[in-house]
Structures are given as structure tokens and as C-alpha cells.
């Protein structure tokens, strides 16, 4: 298993080598895919139990999102404000 550690000054340690960033590891430039989601602001503590039995919890102010494939998940209110824009 390859272990990569990040130093407090944001350099990477790979084995015994210190790297300034991931460029020297053979990066592939990429961009985040943009997809629309349906969103509902949570007003009270809520939980989702997924088909595999895992449970995810949210608090008031978090958001319940549903993606294009039907998957549902919570994001915190802070993450929602930084990442999503209400379009309608």
C-alpha cells in the first residue's frame, strides 16, 4: 500500500521523498463534473437508512440531496452554501 502524508506546510511525503505537490507523481488533469441535484433543507434531525444497512444522520440546517441516478445523501449547510447554487 502506498502511503502519502501531507505536512503542515502542505508538502507531500511519499516514502522517504518530500514532494512540493502531486505533479511529480504523474497527475492527470481533471475537473469536477457538474450535475444538478434536487435539494431539501432539513428542519429537524433526520436520518437515512440505506439498503446496505448504513445510516447517515443530519441536523437542522443540513441539506438532503438527490442526484441524477436517484442516490440520496446529506451535506452540511456550510458545504451546501460553498458548493451549490439554487437555480429555481
N, C-alpha and C positions, 0 to 999 in steps of 0.2 A: 504494500500500500504506500502510495506517495503521500507524504505529509508536507503541507505548506503552512507556514506560520507567518502571521503579519506582525511586524514590530510596531511599537508605539508611534514611530515616525513614518509608518505605512510602507516600509520596505518589506520584501518577501524573503523568507528563509526557506530554501529548498535543500534538504540535506545539510551540507556544510557551506553552501553558497548563499551569499546575500545578494539579492537582485533588487534593482530600483522599482521594477514593475513587471508585468507579465509578458511584455514584448519579447523577451529573450526565451520564453517557453514555447514559442510557436503559436501565437494567438491567431484566432480567426475573427476578423472584424464582424460585428453583428449589431443589430438594432432590435429593440424591443418591438414585438408585434403589437399593433394597436387593434383592439377589439372593443366593441360596445358591449356593455353589460346592463342588466336590469338591476336596480338598486332600491333597497328599502331601509330607511333609517330605523334602527332598533330603539324602542321606547322603554323597554324593561328587560331585565336579564332573560336571556334566551339561549337555548342550546339546539344543536343539530345532532342527531344520531345517524351516522352514515350506514350504508348497507353492510360494510365490513365490521361494524360494531364500534368504531371510533366515534368519540363525542367531541364536538367543538363548542365552546361557550363564548357568548358575547355579553357585553354590558350595555346599558343605556348609552346612546350616542354612537355606538358602533354601527356598521352597515352590513346588511345581508346582501350578497351579490349573486347573481345567476349569470353564468357565461353562455356563450352561443351553443355549447354542447349540452346545456342543461345542468351542469355541475353548479352546486351552491356552496358558498363559503362566506365567512365573516372577514371584514377588515376593520381595524380600529378607525375611529373618527379622524384621527390625525393622518393616518395613511390615506384614507379616502380623500381628504382635503388636498393632500400633496400630489396624489396620483390621478384622480378622476375629476372630470368636469361634467356637471349636469347639463345635458343638451336639450332637454324638453321639460 
